[in-house]
């Protein structure tokens, strides 16, 4: 029962409490009133029946008490009254003289009954008949029906129940209306509290000019608190938003920095790997030509061997070739050292790019693979500020790579084209090509493409790095594209 009561709303609890007290008071009041009515009706009946019995007893003389015909007529007259049910006459010794009416009692009591203790449907009133000298000459018992009194009490009870039900209904309605009006500010306050719990600080508890009681004061203080919370929450949101923005920016910077560090770490690992490979390659490339040079030189110096002039010439050519190879390797390494130390300075002079290209092509040996080099260009190009030796080094490096990766009996094409602000030189081969993922990496130090040709034709991985530095030192740019249907196209642009 208590758990059910605890689940009721505040309004229902108050209404239940008020209705219970009011109904209890009304019920007790109606019960008291019903008891008072019962007493009043019985007292009135007792008084009325007593008066009637007194009248009857005073109207009979000593001679008439023994006259049965007179008593018969008198009894008939008495019984005409609807309030009298029966009457009986007795002598002075309480012996029945005459009885008339619906007398049904077996036990006769010669005393007036207590009307508040009557259980049956009749109420007996006993009176003595007095003669001269106030002596008893007889007595009478008058019987009055109690049915009318009981009906009056029943009607009064029914009326009381109707009044009780109407009072309860009226109490419930009035209590509900009164509580609805009385608790209306509390309902508004409750809705405002719920909205505030949902972070809707724009809601306010309505206050009229007459709300100066305790609830009105609570509503005013609630509105003040809501305004302060709204201001505090907005300020807190702004601070949180700024903090979140700061954290987001810091996180973005951290992610960017982490990504950069990751790339740098990968580059460092790659460079370390390439440097290890470079040391291995340099050791091998230095050892190979030196071994050949020393071997053939020792052979030439051995006078016990009768070598022909043609053999001696072949040995000397091998020594010269290996020496140039060794010189080129040392030159690349020295150039890289100058680049890293920032002392690599070009010797700028006026030069014709087309003449430089033709001169490099003329001295490139392509007979071993049967490869043809074709130059496509316009007739005239303006003189440019160039370091002729370094541009020659660029072309030699690009053509050397093209020869290395081109198939036998293929064509290498060099295209020279003038644009508004620059001249572009393209070196196009029909080799294996370069994957998109490695087009930027080929210009990194010590980087070599993993392929069968790269493994067979060992190199230092420094050539394209030096080429890119030379081109950028001239204010130009270099990149690589795919050649259709196969091969690579290295393009470098020099400003006019």
Long-range contacts (C-beta under 8 A, 24 or more apart in sequence): 10-183, 10-186, 11-179, 11-180, 11-183, 14-179, 14-183, 15-172, 15-175, 15-176, 15-179, 18-175, 18-179, 19-168, 19-171, 19-172, 19-175, 22-171, 22-175, 23-167, 23-168, 23-171, 26-164, 26-167, 26-168, 26-171, 27-164, 30-160, 30-163, 30-164, 33-160, 34-156, 34-157, 34-160, 37-153, 37-156, 38-153, 39-116, 41-149, 41-152, 41-153, 42-115, 42-116, 42-149, 43-115, 45-115, 45-123, 45-144, 45-146, 45-149, 46-115, 48-83, 49-83, 49-123, 49-125, 49-142, 49-144, 50-112, 50-125, 52-81, 52-83, 52-84, 52-125, 52-142, 52-144, 53-112, 53-125, 53-126, 53-127, 53-140, 53-142, 54-127, 56-87, 56-127, 56-140, 56-142, 57-127, 57-128, 57-129, 57-130, 57-139, 57-140, 60-89, 60-129, 60-138, 60-140, 61-131, 62-131, 62-132, 62-137, 65-89, 65-91, 65-97, 65-129, 65-137, 65-138, 66-91, 66-97, 68-97, 68-98, 71-97, 71-98, 71-100, 72-98, 72-100, 75-100, 75-101, 76-100, 78-142, 83-144, 83-145, 83-148, 84-142, 84-143, 84-144, 85-122, 85-143, 85-144, 85-145, 86-122, 86-142, 86-143, 87-140, 87-141, 87-142, 87-143, 88-140, 88-141, 89-138, 89-139, 89-140, 90-138, 90-139, 90-140, 90-141, 91-137, 91-138, 92-136, 92-137, 92-138, 92-139, 94-139, 97-138, 101-143, 102-143, 103-143, 105-143, 108-141, 110-139, 110-141, 118-146, 120-146, 121-145, 121-146, 121-147, 122-146, 185-211, 185-215, 185-216, 185-219, 186-215, 188-219, 189-215, 189-218, 189-219, 189-222, 192-222, 192-226, 193-222, 196-226, 196-229, 199-233, 201-226, 201-227, 201-229, 201-230, 201-233, 202-230, 267-444, 270-444, 270-446, 270-447, 271-444, 271-445, 271-446, 273-446, 274-444, 274-445, 274-446, 274-447, 274-448, 274-461, 275-445, 275-446, 277-446, 277-448, 277-461, 278-446, 278-460, 278-461, 278-462, 281-458, 281-459, 281-460, 281-461, 282-329, 282-333, 282-460, 284-458, 285-325, 285-326, 285-329, 285-458, 285-460, 286-326, 286-329, 288-322, 289-322, 289-323, 289-325, 289-326, 290-322, 290-326, 292-318, 292-319, 292-322, 293-319, 293-322, 293-323, 293-326, 329-460, 332-460, 332-462, 332-463, 332-466, 333-460, 333-462, 335-462, 335-466, 336-445, 336-462, 336-465, 336-466, 339-465, 339-466, 339-469, 344-469, 344-473, 346-387, 346-390, 346-470, 346-473, 346-474, 347-387, 347-389, 348-385, 348-386, 348-387, 349-385, 349-386, 349-387, 349-388, 350-383, 350-384, 350-385, 350-386, 351-383, 351-384, 351-385, 351-386, 351-388, 351-391, 352-381, 352-383, 352-384, 353-381, 353-384, 353-386, 353-391, 353-416, 353-423, 353-425, 353-494, 354-381, 354-416, 356-386, 356-388, 356-391, 356-392, 356-395, 357-395, 357-414, 357-416, 357-425, 359-392, 360-392, 360-395, 360-396, 360-399, 361-399, 361-414, 364-396, 364-399, 364-403, 366-403, 366-412, 369-403, 369-406, 369-408, 369-409, 370-408, 370-409, 371-403, 371-406, 371-408, 371-409, 371-410, 371-411, 371-412, 372-410, 372-411, 372-412, 373-399, 373-411, 373-412, 373-413, 373-414, 374-411, 374-412, 374-413, 374-414, 375-413, 375-414, 375-415, 375-416, 376-413, 376-414, 376-415, 376-416, 377-414, 377-415, 377-416, 377-417, 378-416, 378-417, 378-418, 381-416, 381-418, 381-423, 382-418, 382-496, 384-423, 384-494, 384-496, 386-474, 386-494, 387-470, 387-474, 390-470, 390-473, 390-474, 391-470, 391-474, 391-494, 393-466, 393-467, 393-470, 394-467, 394-470, 394-471, 394-492, 395-425, 395-427, 397-463, 397-464, 397-466, 397-467, 398-427, 398-467, 398-490, 399-427, 400-463, 401-463, 401-464, 401-490, 402-427, 402-428, 402-429, 402-431, 402-488, 402-490, 404-453, 404-457, 404-459, 405-429, 405-431, 405-432, 405-453, 405-488, 406-430, 406-431, 406-487, 407-431, 418-496, 419-493, 421-495, 421-496, 422-476, 422-493, 422-494, 422-495, 422-496, 423-493, 423-494, 423-496, 424-491, 424-492, 424-493, 425-491, 425-492, 425-493, 425-494, 426-489, 426-490, 426-491, 427-489, 427-490, 427-491, 428-483, 428-487, 428-488, 428-489, 429-483, 429-487, 429-488, 429-489, 430-483, 430-486, 430-487, 431-486, 431-487, 431-488, 432-486, 432-487, 433-482, 433-483, 433-486, 433-487, 433-488, 434-480, 434-482, 434-488, 439-479, 439-480, 442-480, 443-467, 443-468, 443-478, 467-492
